[in-house]
Amino acid sequence: MSPDKLVYMANQIGKFFASQGKDEAVAGTADHLKKFWDPRMRAAILAHLAAGGEGLDPSVRQAIERLKGEGSKA
């Protein structure tokens, strides 16, 4: 799947959780990505973040960084 598509999908998830406040949005987005995204998708979005993370909303960027920090099996 292309990085652009993954960025779009991740940002849509982040927008869904945005009404819960920043901290909850970051946690909710990270939890969703961990539970529902295929490991290959997580690996690709982590690689995109490592390459600069172009297009990622700030809270989504933090959620992906949280996955990285948790040692997500991506």
C-alpha positions in Angstrom: 0.0 0.0 0.0 1.3 3.4 -0.9 2.6 5.8 1.9 0.1 8.4 0.7 -2.8 6.0 1.3 -1.5 5.0 4.7 -1.1 8.7 5.7 -4.6 9.4 4.5 -6.0 6.5 6.5 -4.0 7.3 9.6 -5.1 10.9 9.5 -8.8 9.9 9.1 -8.4 7.7 12.2 -6.8 10.6 14.1 -9.7 12.9 13.0 -12.2 10.4 14.5 -10.5 10.5 17.9 -9.8 14.3 17.8 -13.0 15.2 19.6 -11.7 13.3 22.7 -8.9 15.8 23.4 -5.3 15.6 22.3 -4.0 13.0 24.8 -7.0 10.6 24.2 -6.7 11.2 20.5 -3.1 10.1 20.5 -3.8 7.1 22.6 -6.9 6.1 20.7 -5.1 6.4 17.3 -2.1 4.4 18.5 -4.4 1.7 19.9 -6.4 1.5 16.7 -3.3 1.2 14.6 -1.9 -1.5 16.9 -5.1 -3.5 17.0 -6.4 -3.2 13.5 -3.6 -2.5 11.1 -1.7 -5.4 9.5 1.9 -5.5 10.7 3.1 -4.6 7.2 1.0 -1.5 7.3 2.4 -0.5 10.6 5.9 -1.2 9.3 5.3 1.0 6.3 3.9 3.9 8.3 6.8 3.7 10.8 9.2 3.8 7.8 7.3 6.8 6.5 7.7 8.5 9.8 11.4 7.7 9.8 11.7 9.3 6.4 10.2 12.6 7.7 6.5 11.7 8.1 5.3 14.1 5.4 1.5 14.7 5.5 0.9 13.3 9.0 -1.2 15.3 11.3 0.7 16.2 14.5 -1.4 14.0 16.8 -1.2 11.1 14.4 2.6 11.6 14.2 2.7 11.3 18.0 0.5 8.2 17.9 2.9 6.5 15.5 5.9 7.6 17.6 4.1 5.9 20.5 3.9 2.7 18.5 7.6 3.0 17.8 8.3 3.5 21.4 6.3 0.5 22.4 8.4 -1.6 20.1 5.4 -2.4 17.9 5.9 -5.6 16.1 5.7 -3.9 12.7 
